[in-house]
């Protein structure tokens, strides 16, 4: 029974290559990997920033919806504080016994908070800022710009040269 040493045949194949052809092969493979992965990573980072802004917007809208529901519940129950605030703000009617620049009877904040401020609270904090974008390097401009196909072709050419160049004996 004979054993075919396929592992040794592969090792023989690697012995026939010199360091220059391996360097070209690996550099071409690295360049092709960069040409594929770098634009995908940049697109992923942009989409994550858009997702974060959308999540912030959804949270802000949820707060606003909760405020509107609270206002609607208070209006249906005809809460005295809400009625006083609406009368003060929209009809310019003050409760009996209240002075214009002082709080009304029984509540110290009725005249200081308008209905609009209650329903729409003060400005929410700004959406989270994404990572600071550094100036793109020359390699990034080559890999993501109009010359991307030239870089892919050059990487393929380097792989081809690495495969075809043999050590001369």
Buried (B, 14 or more C-beta within 10 A) or exposed (E): EEEEEEEEEEEEEEEEBEEEBEEBBEBBBEBBEBBBEBBEEBEEEEEEBEEBBEEBEEEBEEEBEEBEEEBEEBEEEEEBBBEBBBEBBEEEEBBEEBEEEEEBEEBEEBBEEBBEEBEBEEEEEEBEEEEEEEEBEEEBEBBBEEEBEEBBEBBBEBBEBBEEBEEEE
